[in-house]
Every structure is written in structure tokens, then in C-alpha cells.
Amino acid sequence: MEEEVEEIVIDGPPTMQRSGELTKELQEEVGTDEYDEGVEEELTQEEALRQATELIKSIASGKEPLDAPRLGSLLWVLSNALLEELTDRDDLRVPGNSLESFPVELVKQIMDNIETLTTTLTFDPEDAVTQRSGAKIPAIGSHRVAASEILAVLLQIGCQEIDERIAKLKLPNDGQFVLVSLIRMFFKYSWSSAFHATVIRLVLAALVSPHEPLWAPMFEGGEESLQGMLAASIDRALATKPISTRDGNVGSVIILANALCELEACDDTERASVRTTLQEDARWRSTVEGEQNSLHKLNEEHAGGLCGPKPSKSPAFMDSAMGSNVISSQELLRMLQHISLGQ
């Protein structure tokens, strides 16, 4: 039996279980109130990590099928625990802070198992069916949203060693760097605002890092680069009328495109190579240059009225990923929900 959802798709099976920071929002998006309320209360951090890694290894080896609700619940326990341990700490961004001496033990434990945890991103759940059209839509899966959230939190810490480890991670199914795969998933799964919010944080947190191998691959690949896919999405959105029929990730596309424009306006030396890449990309230039460029038009269409506030272009927006505090995707999710795709 396939789950029916109105617009936003997280998982396919009708018995979807969720726990954690985004529980209420995810329930609203898929139109179900079924989730595993007891997992977070029953398990310690260590037990959740042990069970999650064992389950991932069993699924990856083919010993057992994907149990998306169970795996998603375990990973949300870890994600929430990370947020609880890291929020409002002033001892995380100490210069030279190594992973070995990092003050949060859970971070070190998760990093010891990071290769296994990221394998979760290769597990495809069942497709979902929309209520409006009855069409099948690829579902991202709450287990993949949770795994992505863990990566986003880790990158927000600002630890060089963590950045270097994550930069080397590749997914076994496509051989791509993890961040590159997540960006491609961002465009493939266009009806998951929770996942979109997480990827936005991943991109911004990566760009803050001085470790170029972490973010440089995102801008490679021509049409499959971040800027290439953003440009294509912007053009496709402008060509789609009425607005209500556009892809569900348009608000997130606007935010990322505006963030790249802010990056181009910076003058730091660490990300000079990215600015050069963006300035030499003809497709990107045609999207963002000129008084009536495509991004400007899309910003205008989604500003005011039912479409909510215009996505910020101020430097403060980029700064939101650079602070000393580690946050979840909750705030971004709420912002995305205000960028209406309504009439």
C-alpha cells in the first residue's frame, strides 16, 4: 500500500515513523500522525548509535530489507542528541580544536562511524503517491533527511579535522563526494522542504570552511554543478505558470542562488576560486547579471503578498551559517514555508 501525500514527500510507506526536531513539521508535510514516539525515550545516545550502525550494515549487505521508519527514528535520536550537546556552547570554535580533544564525546563517536552513517543516503524508500494527481513521486525518506541533518550539524561545528574527513567521503552507489550527491538529491527530490532546508545549511556551512576540497567539487561539472542546476531550475520555474504548478523546491533554489550572489560580493581570499568559477560560468552569469535577470524576476515573483517575504540578500544571511552556535533546520524550514508556491 502506498502512502498518499498532498504535496511534500518524505517517505513512502504508510506506517512512517518519525521522531526528533522536525517531527511536527514532517507530520504536517506528509499528512500523517504516525511516528515512533518511544524511540527517543527508550534509547541512550550510545545505544541508538550502535543500533543504527548495525542496521545500516545489515541493509547495505542485503541481510535485511530497509526498515525506513526504524532507521529514521534511530538517526533522529542521534541528530537531536547532537543539537542538544552542541547548542549554546562557547568552547567549540577554539583555534586548533582537534577531533581528538573535542569536548563533546558524541561528536567523536559519530565521526568514528561516519562512513557507515552516510551509507544511509544510498537507501531508497518506496515511492509516494500524491493525493491531487495520484502520480508517483520519489520519496526522500526520513532516514536520509536525518542522516543529512547529522552531516549539517557536524559541518556547522567548524572543526578542521571534521571538515577534512567529510570532504573525503564518497557514496558507494555513485562514487560521488557526499556533498555533491546531496546537492543532486536536492534537485531530484523537489517536494521535501525539510531535506531542502538541511541541504541549504550543508552548503552554507561547507562554504564557511577554509578547507577547499570540502566545497570545491560542488561547483564542478558544468550543467550538473550547483550553479548549473540552480540556473536550470530558475529558468524552469519562470517558464512554469501558474506558480502553484512549479516544483516544490523553488523557494529553496531562490535562497541558495541569492547566497551564491552574496558569496560573489565577498572579498575574502579563502573562497576566491569559487568566485572565479562563478564569474567564468556563462550560464550562471546570464541568470544573475543585468537589471532584469532571471534570478531578479523570480525573486520579484516570490516577494510580498501570498508569497511571503522576499528572500534576504543581505550579508547577514550568509552570516547565519557562520556563527558560533549550532542550529537545526527548524528555522530554515519555517522560512521556506513562508515562501509560498500559492496562487
C-alpha positions, 0 to 999 in steps of 0.5 A: 500500500502506498502512502498518499501525500498532498504535496511534500514527500518524505517517505513512502510507506504508510506506517512512517515513523518519525521522531526528533526536531522536525517531527511536527513539521514532517507530520504536517508535510506528509499528512500523517500522525504516525511516528515512533514516539518511544524511540527517543525515550527508550534509547541512550545516545550510545545505544541508538548509535550502535543500533543504527550502525548495525542496521545500516550494515545489515541493509547495505549487505542485503541481510535485511530489507530497509526498515525506513521508519526504524532507521529514521527514528534511530538517526533522529535520536542521534541528530537531536542528541547532537543539537542538544550537546552542541547548542549554546556552547562557547568552547567549540570554535577554539583555534586548533580544536582537534577531533581528538580533544573535542569536548563533546564525546558524541561528536567523536563517536559519530565521526568514528562511524561516519562512513557507515552513517552516510551509507544511509543516503544510498537507501531508497524508500518506496515511492509516494503517491500524491493525493491531487494527481495520484502520480508517483513521486520519489520519496526522500525518506526520513532516514536520509533527511536525518542522516543529512541533518547529522552531516549539517550539524557536524559541518556547522561545528567548524572543526578542521579535522571534521571538515577534512574527513567529510570532504573525503567521503564518497557514496558507494552507489555513485562514487560521488563526494557526499556533498555533491550527491546531496546537492543532486538529491536536492534537485531530484527530490523537489517536494521535501522542504525539510531535506531542502532546508538541511541541504541549504545549511550543508552548503552554507556551512561547507562554504564557511570552511577554509578547507577547499576540497570540502566545497570545491567539487560542488561547483564542478561539472558544468550543467550538473554543478550547483550553479548549473542546476540552480540556473536550470531550475530558475529558468524552469520555474519562470517558464512554469505558470501558474506558480502553484504548478512549479516544483516544490523546491523553488523557494529553496533554489531562490535562497541558495542562488541569492547566497551564491550572489552574496558569496560573489560580493565577498572579498575574502581570499579563502573562497576566491576560486569559487568566485572565479568559477562563478564569474567564468560560468556563462550560464550562471552569469546570464541568470544573475547579471543585468537589471532584469535577470532571471534570478531578479524576476523570480525573486520579484515573483516570490516577494510580498503578498501570498508569497511571503517575504522576499528572500534576504540578500543581505550579508547577514544571511550568509552570516547565519551559517557562520556563527558560533552556535549550532542550529537545526533546520527548524528555522530554515524550514519555517522560512521556506514555508513562508515562501509560498508556491500559492496562487 
